[in-house]
Amino acid sequence: MTSQKFNILYGRLSQEDARMGDSNSIINQRLLLEKYAKDNGFENTIFLADDGYSGTNFDRPSWKQIEEMIERGEVETLIVKDLSRLGREYLQVGYYTELYFPRMGVRFIAINDGVDSLIESSNDFSPIRNWANELHAKDSSKKVRAVKKLQAERGERLGGKPPYGYKKVDKDSKAIIPDEETAIIVKRIFAMCAAGKGPNQIARILSNEKIYNPTNYYYHAFGKSHNQLDTTHPYHWTGSTVTAILENMVYLGHTVGLRHTTISYKNKKAITRPDNEVIIVENTHPALITREQWDIVQDLRKQKKRAPKQMEEPNIFSGITFCADCGRSMVLHRASTMKKSSYNFKCYTYGKRGKAECSPHHIREDELYEIILDDLRRVTHIARMKERQFAEYINRKNSVELRREITSLQRELDSMRKRRDELTALFKRLYEDNVLGRITNEQFRLLSGDYNAEQNGLDEAIPQKEERLGKLKSSADNVNAFIEKAKKYKSIDVLTPEIVRLFIARIEIGERTEKYSRHSTQKIRIVYRDIGEWDQEAESEEKPPQCTETISESA
């Protein structure tokens, strides 16, 4: 233990304190403390301060240094401007002033509060002051949160660093505009994902091409560091970095506020807010991608599963191909021992439960590919060549089909909501019967388990149905959107995941007219985005359309 002891002059300033004026500034605290030390004969002083640190926790660099010095026996006196400079956490400040400092033989002085641990009576009101300081911290936290919420609702960016792909309009502005150098990388990331590549694949491509990752680009472009900066691997991209970009609605031109918060004004651990508490303000800055691209990517990521090594090529029909009879997904079968021409889709139900539940609905992958490509070319050609007739027919057809589907879905939703209410009432009665001893605990456990499982299923399904209903109600006049897409893709030579999802919402595979026969007909129902089904007979001007299915001859 060293024989030399110091008189520590300690200052602290939080961001909230700084907003209240210069009286609490570190400079003014230092001047006050040094004058007090000189006037009262304190020599061998050291000034230490924590600038920009909250008083609700003691995880501060200079404070940790002071604690280490106290533990080594190097501190004789600790002097602060007032108790709130030491901290604003009632229990922790009380621990230091009432227990820790006396035990370590450290004299404590809070000048403006008249506290001096050598004078016992000066501490009488310290608990009340500490409590008041904590209330001030709590109140300040509420005010700051309210201000942040108001800023988020106005569409203001709350972070200092602009998102990757953007830059500030100027040094002091919060407004952002596309960064020419990185905006093209963001667009490419979305394009690669829409083409079927996963985040890890995209990360490997960017790393191999020696493109700066976001933290290193920001460091090299603006000279500013980041807590995750690793300058030893400037080109190392990770799947999680790519995922964060693909899930960020800022690239749609929207400002997303209050995504993160802290547990409380005392506990500063960052947590992610629930989606319903996040504030999104649309069209606050130039978008880097279209809503169409965003929807395609989100849909792909929702459906995409990690493929085995033998499936290097993505399943471009993943998540949109279904059995026409049982409604379950069609599963793509590929294997290293199979020829590419033998890759095939089969009904999931048949594969899991056998012919007692469903039939194979077998179709080769290359066969389905050619059917979809041919039909898509034909429909988009008609949309371009006979634009007016195409729009008139689709609007007539959809007005009838749309009303029918909306009515059916609304009826289903009403039934599900009614059943959910019934389950709530049943559970209440079940609980009362258990309390009154009418049923045993075991019976209550079994019955309540069944009810809970059913109710959880309804709670999950109802929002999905509501979302679908909302889309149907707003999709009555989307034929123009389909025509514009058809004009954009005048020549479709190959199918990609992006093109498939841009035009097609659902594919249903029917069973062959003769099961297991390779030469019998098989019905393929294609539901296009924006227009629904397209009838082959609608192409003929001589007769009205009647057929609602695409028929293919399977060889």
PAVO-445335 format. One record per residue (C-alpha): x, y, z; residue number from 1. Coordinates in steps of 0.5 Angstrom, whole numbers, plus 2048, in hexadecimal, padded with zeros to 3 digits. Layout:
N
[site [X; Y; Z]; NUM] ...
***
This chain:
555
[site [800; 800; 800]; 1] [site [803; 807; 7FE]; 2] [site [804; 80C; 803]; 3] [site [802; 812; 7FF]; 4] [site [7FB; 813; 7FF]; 5] [site [7F7; 818; 7FA]; 6] [site [7F1; 81D; 7FB]; 7] [site [7EC; 81B; 7F5]; 8] [site [7E8; 820; 7F2]; 9] [site [7E3; 81D; 7EE]; 10] [site [7DE; 820; 7E9]; 11] [site [7D9; 81C; 7E4]; 12] [site [7D4; 81F; 7DF]; 13] [site [7CF; 81B; 7DB]; 14] [site [7CB; 81D; 7D5]; 15] [site [7C5; 81F; 7D9]; 16] [site [7C9; 823; 7DD]; 17] [site [7CC; 827; 7D7]; 18] [site [7C6; 829; 7D5]; 19] [site [7C4; 82D; 7DB]; 20] [site [7CA; 832; 7DA]; 21] [site [7D1; 833; 7DB]; 22] [site [7D1; 833; 7E3]; 23] [site [7D2; 82C; 7E3]; 24] [site [7D7; 82B; 7DE]; 25] [site [7DE; 828; 7DF]; 26] [site [7E2; 82E; 7DF]; 27] [site [7DD; 832; 7E4]; 28] [site [7DD; 82C; 7E8]; 29] [site [7E5; 82C; 7E8]; 30] [site [7E6; 833; 7E9]; 31] [site [7E1; 832; 7EF]; 32] [site [7E4; 82C; 7F2]; 33] [site [7EB; 82F; 7F1]; 34] [site [7E9; 836; 7F5]; 35] [site [7E6; 832; 7FB]; 36] [site [7ED; 82D; 7FB]; 37] [site [7F1; 834; 7FB]; 38] [site [7ED; 838; 800]; 39] [site [7EC; 832; 805]; 40] [site [7F4; 82F; 805]; 41] [site [7F3; 829; 801]; 42] [site [7FA; 827; 7FD]; 43] [site [7FC; 822; 7F9]; 44] [site [7F5; 822; 7F5]; 45] [site [7F3; 81E; 7EF]; 46] [site [7EE; 820; 7EA]; 47] [site [7EA; 81A; 7E7]; 48] [site [7E3; 81B; 7E3]; 49] [site [7DE; 817; 7DF]; 50] [site [7DB; 81B; 7D9]; 51] [site [7D5; 819; 7D6]; 52] [site [7D3; 813; 7DB]; 53] [site [7CD; 812; 7DF]; 54] [site [7CC; 812; 7E6]; 55] [site [7C8; 80C; 7E7]; 56] [site [7CE; 807; 7E6]; 57] [site [7D5; 807; 7E8]; 58] [site [7D8; 804; 7E2]; 59] [site [7DC; 80A; 7E1]; 60] [site [7E4; 80A; 7DF]; 61] [site [7E6; 80F; 7E4]; 62] [site [7E2; 80D; 7E9]; 63] [site [7E5; 806; 7E8]; 64] [site [7EB; 809; 7E9]; 65] [site [7E9; 80C; 7EF]; 66] [site [7E7; 806; 7F2]; 67] [site [7ED; 802; 7F0]; 68] [site [7F1; 808; 7F4]; 69] [site [7ED; 807; 7FA]; 70] [site [7EE; 800; 7FA]; 71] [site [7F6; 801; 7FA]; 72] [site [7F5; 806; 800]; 73] [site [7F7; 80C; 7FC]; 74] [site [7F1; 810; 7FD]; 75] [site [7F0; 815; 803]; 76] [site [7EA; 819; 801]; 77] [site [7E5; 819; 7FB]; 78] [site [7E2; 820; 7FA]; 79] [site [7DC; 821; 7F5]; 80] [site [7D8; 827; 7F3]; 81] [site [7D2; 824; 7F6]; 82] [site [7CF; 81D; 7F7]; 83] [site [7CC; 81C; 7F0]; 84] [site [7D3; 81D; 7ED]; 85] [site [7D5; 816; 7F1]; 86] [site [7CE; 813; 7EE]; 87] [site [7C7; 813; 7EE]; 88] [site [7C5; 80C; 7F0]; 89] [site [7C3; 80C; 7F7]; 90] [site [7C5; 806; 7FA]; 91] [site [7CC; 806; 7F7]; 92] [site [7CE; 80D; 7F9]; 93] [site [7CB; 80B; 800]; 94] [site [7D0; 805; 800]; 95] [site [7D6; 809; 7FE]; 96] [site [7D5; 80F; 803]; 97] [site [7D2; 80B; 809]; 98] [site [7D6; 804; 808]; 99] [site [7DC; 804; 803]; 100] [site [7DF; 80B; 804]; 101] [site [7DF; 80A; 80C]; 102] [site [7E2; 803; 80C]; 103] [site [7E7; 805; 807]; 104] [site [7E9; 80B; 80B]; 105] [site [7E7; 810; 806]; 106] [site [7E5; 817; 807]; 107] [site [7DF; 819; 803]; 108] [site [7DD; 820; 802]; 109] [site [7D7; 823; 7FD]; 110] [site [7D8; 82A; 7FD]; 111] [site [7D1; 82D; 7FB]; 112] [site [7CD; 828; 800]; 113] [site [7D2; 82A; 806]; 114] [site [7D4; 822; 807]; 115] [site [7DA; 821; 80A]; 116] [site [7DB; 81A; 80D]; 117] [site [7DF; 81D; 813]; 118] [site [7D9; 820; 815]; 119] [site [7D4; 81B; 817]; 120] [site [7CE; 820; 817]; 121] [site [7D0; 822; 810]; 122] [site [7CD; 81B; 80D]; 123] [site [7C6; 81C; 810]; 124] [site [7C3; 81E; 80A]; 125] [site [7C7; 81A; 805]; 126] [site [7C2; 814; 804]; 127] [site [7BD; 819; 803]; 128] [site [7C1; 81D; 7FE]; 129] [site [7C3; 816; 7FA]; 130] [site [7BC; 814; 7FA]; 131] [site [7BA; 81B; 7F7]; 132] [site [7C0; 81A; 7F2]; 133] [site [7BE; 813; 7F0]; 134] [site [7B7; 816; 7EE]; 135] [site [7BA; 81C; 7EA]; 136] [site [7BE; 816; 7E6]; 137] [site [7B7; 812; 7E5]; 138] [site [7B3; 819; 7E3]; 139] [site [7B9; 81B; 7DE]; 140] [site [7B9; 814; 7DB]; 141] [site [7B1; 814; 7DA]; 142] [site [7B2; 81B; 7D7]; 143] [site [7B8; 819; 7D2]; 144] [site [7B3; 813; 7D0]; 145] [site [7AD; 817; 7CF]; 146] [site [7B2; 81C; 7CB]; 147] [site [7B5; 816; 7C7]; 148] [site [7AE; 813; 7C5]; 149] [site [7AC; 81A; 7C3]; 150] [site [7B2; 81A; 7BE]; 151] [site [7B0; 813; 7BC]; 152] [site [7A9; 815; 7BA]; 153] [site [7AB; 81B; 7B6]; 154] [site [7B0; 816; 7B2]; 155] [site [7B7; 819; 7B5]; 156] [site [7BD; 814; 7B5]; 157] [site [7BF; 813; 7BC]; 158] [site [7C5; 810; 7BB]; 159] [site [7CC; 814; 7B9]; 160] [site [7CF; 80F; 7B4]; 161] [site [7CB; 80F; 7AD]; 162] [site [7C9; 808; 7AB]; 163] [site [7CE; 804; 7A6]; 164] [site [7CC; 806; 79F]; 165] [site [7CA; 80D; 7A1]; 166] [site [7CE; 814; 7A4]; 167] [site [7CC; 81A; 7A7]; 168] [site [7CA; 820; 7A3]; 169] [site [7CF; 824; 7A7]; 170] [site [7D3; 823; 7AD]; 171] [site [7CE; 826; 7B2]; 172] [site [7C8; 823; 7AE]; 173] [site [7C4; 81D; 7B0]; 174] [site [7C1; 81D; 7A9]; 175] [site [7C4; 817; 7A5]; 176] [site [7C5; 816; 79E]; 177] [site [7C8; 810; 79A]; 178] [site [7CF; 80F; 79A]; 179] [site [7D1; 80E; 793]; 180] [site [7D7; 809; 795]; 181] [site [7D3; 804; 79A]; 182] [site [7CB; 805; 797]; 183] [site [7CD; 801; 791]; 184] [site [7D0; 7FB; 796]; 185] [site [7C9; 7FC; 79A]; 186] [site [7C5; 7FB; 793]; 187] [site [7CA; 7F5; 791]; 188] [site [7C9; 7F2; 798]; 189] [site [7C1; 7F2; 797]; 190] [site [7C2; 7F0; 78F]; 191] [site [7C6; 7EA; 791]; 192] [site [7C1; 7E8; 797]; 193] [site [7BB; 7E8; 792]; 194] [site [7BF; 7E4; 78D]; 195] [site [7BF; 7DE; 792]; 196] [site [7C6; 7DF; 796]; 197] [site [7C6; 7DF; 79E]; 198] [site [7C9; 7E4; 7A3]; 199] [site [7CF; 7E0; 7A3]; 200] [site [7D0; 7DF; 79C]; 201] [site [7D0; 7E6; 79B]; 202] [site [7D5; 7E8; 7A1]; 203] [site [7DA; 7E3; 79D]; 204] [site [7D9; 7E6; 797]; 205] [site [7DA; 7ED; 79A]; 206] [site [7E0; 7EB; 79E]; 207] [site [7E3; 7E8; 798]; 208] [site [7E2; 7EE; 794]; 209] [site [7E6; 7F2; 799]; 210] [site [7E0; 7F7; 79A]; 211] [site [7E1; 7FB; 7A1]; 212] [site [7DC; 7F8; 7A6]; 213] [site [7D7; 7FE; 7A9]; 214] [site [7DC; 7FF; 7AF]; 215] [site [7E2; 800; 7AC]; 216] [site [7DF; 804; 7A6]; 217] [site [7DC; 809; 7AB]; 218] [site [7E3; 809; 7AE]; 219] [site [7E7; 80A; 7A8]; 220] [site [7E2; 80F; 7A5]; 221] [site [7E1; 813; 7AB]; 222] [site [7E7; 811; 7B0]; 223] [site [7E2; 80F; 7B5]; 224] [site [7E2; 809; 7B9]; 225] [site [7DD; 804; 7BB]; 226] [site [7DD; 7FF; 7C1]; 227] [site [7DD; 7F9; 7BC]; 228] [site [7E2; 7FC; 7B8]; 229] [site [7E7; 7F7; 7B6]; 230] [site [7ED; 7FA; 7B1]; 231] [site [7F0; 7F4; 7B1]; 232] [site [7EB; 7F1; 7AD]; 233] [site [7E8; 7F7; 7A9]; 234] [site [7E5; 7F2; 7A3]; 235] [site [7E2; 7ED; 7A8]; 236] [site [7DA; 7ED; 7A7]; 237] [site [7D6; 7E8; 7AB]; 238] [site [7CF; 7E5; 7AA]; 239] [site [7CC; 7E9; 7B0]; 240] [site [7CE; 7F0; 7AD]; 241] [site [7CB; 7EE; 7A6]; 242] [site [7C5; 7EC; 7AA]; 243] [site [7C4; 7F3; 7AE]; 244] [site [7C5; 7F6; 7A7]; 245] [site [7BF; 7F2; 7A4]; 246] [site [7BB; 7F3; 7AA]; 247] [site [7BB; 7FB; 7AA]; 248] [site [7B6; 7FF; 7A8]; 249] [site [7BA; 805; 7A7]; 250] [site [7BC; 803; 7A0]; 251] [site [7B4; 804; 79E]; 252] [site [7B5; 80B; 7A0]; 253] [site [7B2; 80A; 7A7]; 254] [site [7B4; 80C; 7AE]; 255] [site [7B4; 807; 7B3]; 256] [site [7B4; 80A; 7BA]; 257] [site [7B5; 807; 7C1]; 258] [site [7B7; 800; 7BF]; 259] [site [7BB; 800; 7C5]; 260] [site [7BA; 802; 7CC]; 261] [site [7BD; 801; 7D3]; 262] [site [7BA; 7FC; 7D9]; 263] [site [7BA; 802; 7DD]; 264] [site [7BD; 809; 7DF]; 265] [site [7C1; 805; 7E4]; 266] [site [7C3; 7FF; 7DF]; 267] [site [7C6; 801; 7D9]; 268] [site [7C6; 7FB; 7D5]; 269] [site [7C3; 7FB; 7CE]; 270] [site [7BD; 7F7; 7CC]; 271] [site [7B9; 7F7; 7C6]; 272] [site [7B2; 7FA; 7C6]; 273] [site [7AC; 7F5; 7C4]; 274] [site [7AA; 7F7; 7BD]; 275] [site [7A3; 7FA; 7BF]; 276] [site [7A8; 800; 7C3]; 277] [site [7AC; 801; 7BD]; 278] [site [7AA; 808; 7BA]; 279] [site [7AB; 808; 7B2]; 280] [site [7AA; 80E; 7AE]; 281] [site [7AA; 80D; 7A7]; 282] [site [7AD; 811; 7A1]; 283] [site [7B2; 815; 7A5]; 284] [site [7B8; 814; 7A0]; 285] [site [7BA; 811; 799]; 286] [site [7B8; 80A; 799]; 287] [site [7BE; 805; 797]; 288] [site [7B9; 800; 795]; 289] [site [7B2; 7FF; 793]; 290] [site [7AC; 7FC; 797]; 291] [site [7AC; 7F7; 792]; 292] [site [7B3; 7F5; 793]; 293] [site [7B2; 7F5; 79A]; 294] [site [7AC; 7F0; 79A]; 295] [site [7AF; 7EB; 796]; 296] [site [7B6; 7EB; 79A]; 297] [site [7B1; 7EA; 7A1]; 298] [site [7AD; 7E5; 79E]; 299] [site [7B3; 7E1; 79B]; 300] [site [7B7; 7E2; 7A2]; 301] [site [7B0; 7DF; 7A6]; 302] [site [7B0; 7D9; 7A1]; 303] [site [7B7; 7D8; 7A0]; 304] [site [7BA; 7D2; 7A4]; 305] [site [7C2; 7D0; 7A4]; 306] [site [7C3; 7CB; 79E]; 307] [site [7C7; 7C5; 79E]; 308] [site [7CE; 7C5; 79B]; 309] [site [7CB; 7C1; 795]; 310] [site [7C6; 7C7; 794]; 311] [site [7CA; 7CD; 792]; 312] [site [7C5; 7CF; 78D]; 313] [site [7BF; 7D3; 791]; 314] [site [7B8; 7D0; 791]; 315] [site [7B5; 7D6; 78D]; 316] [site [7AE; 7D3; 78F]; 317] [site [7AF; 7D3; 796]; 318] [site [7A9; 7D5; 79A]; 319] [site [7A5; 7D6; 795]; 320] [site [7A3; 7CF; 792]; 321] [site [79E; 7CB; 795]; 322] [site [79A; 7C4; 795]; 323] [site [793; 7C6; 791]; 324] [site [78F; 7C1; 796]; 325] [site [792; 7C1; 79D]; 326] [site [795; 7C8; 79C]; 327] [site [79C; 7C7; 79F]; 328] [site [7A2; 7C8; 79C]; 329] [site [7A6; 7C5; 796]; 330] [site [7AC; 7C2; 798]; 331] [site [7B2; 7C2; 793]; 332] [site [7B6; 7BC; 793]; 333] [site [7BD; 7BC; 791]; 334] [site [7C3; 7B8; 792]; 335] [site [7CA; 7B7; 790]; 336] [site [7C9; 7B0; 78D]; 337] [site [7C3; 7B3; 789]; 338] [site [7C3; 7B6; 782]; 339] [site [7C1; 7BD; 782]; 340] [site [7BC; 7BB; 77D]; 341] [site [7B9; 7B6; 783]; 342] [site [7B8; 7BC; 788]; 343] [site [7B1; 7BC; 78A]; 344] [site [7AC; 7BF; 78E]; 345] [site [7A7; 7BB; 793]; 346] [site [7A2; 7BC; 798]; 347] [site [7A4; 7BD; 79F]; 348] [site [79E; 7BA; 7A2]; 349] [site [79F; 7B4; 79D]; 350] [site [7A7; 7B4; 79F]; 351] [site [7A5; 7B4; 7A7]; 352] [site [79F; 7B0; 7A7]; 353] [site [79E; 7AC; 7A1]; 354] [site [798; 7AA; 79C]; 355] [site [793; 7AA; 7A2]; 356] [site [794; 7B2; 7A2]; 357] [site [795; 7B4; 79B]; 358] [site [799; 7B2; 795]; 359] [site [79F; 7B4; 792]; 360] [site [79D; 7B9; 78D]; 361] [site [7A4; 7B8; 78A]; 362] [site [7A7; 7BD; 785]; 363] [site [7AE; 7BD; 783]; 364] [site [7B2; 7C4; 784]; 365] [site [7B4; 7C5; 77D]; 366] [site [7AD; 7C4; 77B]; 367] [site [7AA; 7C9; 780]; 368] [site [7AF; 7CE; 77E]; 369] [site [7AD; 7CE; 776]; 370] [site [7A6; 7CE; 778]; 371] [site [7A7; 7D4; 77C]; 372] [site [7AB; 7D8; 777]; 373] [site [7A7; 7D6; 771]; 374] [site [7A1; 7D9; 775]; 375] [site [7A4; 7DF; 778]; 376] [site [7A7; 7E1; 771]; 377] [site [7A0; 7E0; 76E]; 378] [site [79C; 7E4; 773]; 379] [site [7A1; 7EA; 773]; 380] [site [7A1; 7EA; 76C]; 381] [site [79A; 7EB; 76C]; 382] [site [79A; 7F0; 771]; 383] [site [79F; 7F4; 76D]; 384] [site [79B; 7F3; 766]; 385] [site [794; 7F4; 768]; 386] [site [795; 7F8; 76E]; 387] [site [78E; 7FB; 76E]; 388] [site [78A; 7F5; 76D]; 389] [site [78E; 7F1; 772]; 390] [site [78D; 7F6; 777]; 391] [site [785; 7F6; 776]; 392] [site [785; 7EF; 776]; 393] [site [789; 7EE; 77D]; 394] [site [785; 7F4; 780]; 395] [site [77E; 7F0; 77E]; 396] [site [781; 7E9; 780]; 397] [site [784; 7EC; 787]; 398] [site [77E; 7F0; 789]; 399] [site [77A; 7E9; 789]; 400] [site [780; 7E5; 78C]; 401] [site [782; 7EA; 791]; 402] [site [77B; 7EB; 794]; 403] [site [77A; 7E4; 795]; 404] [site [781; 7E3; 798]; 405] [site [780; 7E9; 79D]; 406] [site [77A; 7E6; 79F]; 407] [site [77C; 7DF; 7A0]; 408] [site [782; 7E2; 7A4]; 409] [site [77E; 7E6; 7A8]; 410] [site [779; 7E1; 7AA]; 411] [site [77F; 7DD; 7AC]; 412] [site [782; 7E2; 7B0]; 413] [site [77C; 7E3; 7B4]; 414] [site [77B; 7DC; 7B6]; 415] [site [782; 7DC; 7B8]; 416] [site [781; 7E2; 7BD]; 417] [site [77B; 7DF; 7BF]; 418] [site [77E; 7D9; 7C1]; 419] [site [784; 7DC; 7C5]; 420] [site [77F; 7E0; 7C9]; 421] [site [77C; 7D9; 7CA]; 422] [site [782; 7D6; 7CD]; 423] [site [783; 7DC; 7D1]; 424] [site [77D; 7DB; 7D5]; 425] [site [77E; 7D4; 7D5]; 426] [site [785; 7D5; 7D8]; 427] [site [782; 7D9; 7DE]; 428] [site [77C; 7D4; 7DF]; 429] [site [781; 7CF; 7DF]; 430] [site [786; 7D3; 7E4]; 431] [site [780; 7D4; 7E9]; 432] [site [77E; 7CD; 7E9]; 433] [site [785; 7CB; 7EB]; 434] [site [785; 7D0; 7F1]; 435] [site [77E; 7CD; 7F3]; 436] [site [781; 7C6; 7F3]; 437] [site [77C; 7C4; 7ED]; 438] [site [782; 7C1; 7E9]; 439] [site [788; 7BF; 7EB]; 440] [site [78F; 7C2; 7EA]; 441] [site [791; 7BD; 7E5]; 442] [site [78A; 7BE; 7E1]; 443] [site [78B; 7C5; 7E1]; 444] [site [793; 7C5; 7DF]; 445] [site [790; 7C0; 7D9]; 446] [site [78A; 7C4; 7D7]; 447] [site [78E; 7CB; 7D7]; 448] [site [794; 7C8; 7D3]; 449] [site [78F; 7C7; 7CE]; 450] [site [78B; 7CD; 7CE]; 451] [site [792; 7D1; 7CE]; 452] [site [795; 7CE; 7C8]; 453] [site [78E; 7CF; 7C4]; 454] [site [78E; 7D6; 7C6]; 455] [site [796; 7D7; 7C5]; 456] [site [794; 7D4; 7BE]; 457] [site [78F; 7D9; 7BD]; 458] [site [793; 7DF; 7C0]; 459] [site [798; 7DE; 7BA]; 460] [site [793; 7DC; 7B5]; 461] [site [78F; 7E2; 7B5]; 462] [site [794; 7E8; 7B4]; 463] [site [796; 7E4; 7AE]; 464] [site [78F; 7E4; 7AB]; 465] [site [78E; 7EB; 7AD]; 466] [site [794; 7ED; 7A9]; 467] [site [792; 7E9; 7A3]; 468] [site [78B; 7EC; 7A4]; 469] [site [78E; 7F3; 7A4]; 470] [site [792; 7F1; 79D]; 471] [site [78C; 7EF; 79A]; 472] [site [788; 7F5; 79B]; 473] [site [78E; 7F9; 799]; 474] [site [78F; 7F5; 792]; 475] [site [789; 7F6; 78E]; 476] [site [78D; 7FB; 789]; 477] [site [794; 7F8; 789]; 478] [site [793; 7F6; 781]; 479] [site [797; 7FC; 77F]; 480] [site [79D; 7FA; 784]; 481] [site [79D; 7F3; 780]; 482] [site [79D; 7F7; 779]; 483] [site [7A3; 7FB; 77B]; 484] [site [7A7; 7F5; 77E]; 485] [site [7A5; 7F2; 777]; 486] [site [7A8; 7F8; 773]; 487] [site [7AE; 7F8; 778]; 488] [site [7B0; 7F0; 776]; 489] [site [7AF; 7F0; 76F]; 490] [site [7B3; 7EA; 76E]; 491] [site [7B3; 7E5; 773]; 492] [site [7B8; 7DF; 771]; 493] [site [7B9; 7DC; 778]; 494] [site [7B6; 7DC; 77F]; 495] [site [7B9; 7DF; 785]; 496] [site [7B6; 7DF; 78C]; 497] [site [7B5; 7E7; 78B]; 498] [site [7B1; 7E6; 784]; 499] [site [7AD; 7E0; 787]; 500] [site [7AB; 7E4; 78D]; 501] [site [7AA; 7EA; 78A]; 502] [site [7A5; 7E7; 785]; 503] [site [7A2; 7E1; 789]; 504] [site [79F; 7E0; 790]; 505] [site [79D; 7D9; 790]; 506] [site [79E; 7D3; 78C]; 507] [site [799; 7CD; 78D]; 508] [site [79B; 7C6; 78A]; 509] [site [795; 7C1; 789]; 510] [site [795; 7B9; 788]; 511] [site [796; 7B6; 782]; 512] [site [78F; 7B4; 77F]; 513] [site [792; 7AD; 77F]; 514] [site [797; 7AC; 785]; 515] [site [79E; 7AA; 784]; 516] [site [79D; 7AA; 77D]; 517] [site [7A2; 7AE; 779]; 518] [site [79E; 7B0; 773]; 519] [site [798; 7B2; 777]; 520] [site [796; 7BA; 777]; 521] [site [797; 7BE; 77D]; 522] [site [794; 7C4; 780]; 523] [site [798; 7CA; 782]; 524] [site [795; 7D0; 785]; 525] [site [799; 7D7; 784]; 526] [site [797; 7DD; 788]; 527] [site [79A; 7E3; 786]; 528] [site [79B; 7E9; 78B]; 529] [site [797; 7EF; 789]; 530] [site [792; 7EB; 784]; 531] [site [791; 7E4; 787]; 532] [site [790; 7DF; 783]; 533] [site [790; 7DF; 77B]; 534] [site [78C; 7DB; 777]; 535] [site [78E; 7D8; 770]; 536] [site [788; 7DA; 76D]; 537] [site [788; 7E1; 76E]; 538] [site [78D; 7E2; 769]; 539] [site [788; 7E0; 764]; 540] [site [784; 7E6; 762]; 541] [site [77F; 7E1; 75E]; 542] [site [77C; 7DE; 765]; 543] [site [77C; 7E0; 76C]; 544] [site [780; 7DD; 771]; 545] [site [77E; 7D7; 775]; 546] [site [784; 7D3; 777]; 547] [site [787; 7D5; 77E]; 548] [site [78D; 7D0; 77D]; 549] [site [794; 7D0; 77A]; 550] [site [794; 7C9; 777]; 551] [site [79B; 7C5; 775]; 552] [site [79C; 7BF; 772]; 553] [site [7A2; 7BB; 776]; 554] [site [7A6; 7B7; 772]; 555] 
***
